[in-house]
């Protein structure tokens, strides 16, 4: 499994993260509910974004436009990277 994950995304952090999620699900399938309902944190060049549960769009558009329309979506300063 490690080799397959590495082949998809050759980053140790990715392999470790996916393996950790798989372990959570293997230990207790009810963990799926928490993972499924987890809000999305998206790293964009213009800033980090928190996307609401169930967020879906049909066509892509610039992250800056999303921030302008939804200023609440930017992460708190203590969470923002770099």
N, C-alpha and C positions, 0 to 999 in steps of 0.2 A: 504494500500500500504506500509506503514511504516513497518508493521509486516512482510510482504512478503519480502521486501528488507533486513530487519534485519535477516530473516531466511536464505537468500542467503549468506550474508556476515555480520556477527554480529559486525559491527564497526559503531559507530555513524557517523564518517566522510564519510563513503561510502554511508550511507542512505541519509545524507545531500547533498552530491555531486550529486547522481542520482536524487534526488528530485529537486535540482536546475536546472539540465539539462531538466528535464521534464517540469518544470515551464517555462523555456525559450522557449521550443517548443510549449507549450500551448499558450503562449502570442503571438508568431509570428512564423508560420511554416517556414518562410525564414531563421530563425536561424539555421535550419538543415544544410544549406549550409556551414556556418562557422564551425559548429561542425564536419561535415563530412570531411572537408579539414584541420582540425587541425592536426598539426604534433604530433607524438607520443614521449613522454618523458618516457623512461623506466629506472627504478631504478634497477641496477644490482650490485652484490656484488663487482665487479671490478671497478665500477664507473657508473655514470649516462650517459645514451645514448640518443641522439636525432636520431630518425629513420625518413628517408625521407618519404614524402607523397607517398602512394602507395607501401610501402615496403612490400615485401612478399617473403617468402622462403618456400621450400617444406620440408626441414628437419632441425631440430634444430642443433645448434652447439654452442660451448662455446662463451660467450660474449667477452672474452679476444681476441679470433680470430677476431671477428667483429671489435674491437677497433684497432687491429694491421692492418687490411686491410682498415679501414676507420677512420683514426685518427681525421678527421673533425667532426665525430659524437659525440665526447665527449662534454659535456656541458661546458659553460664558468665557470671559477672558482667561480664567484659570484652566480651561480645557483646550483652548485654541493652541495649535502647534506653532512653533517657530517664531 
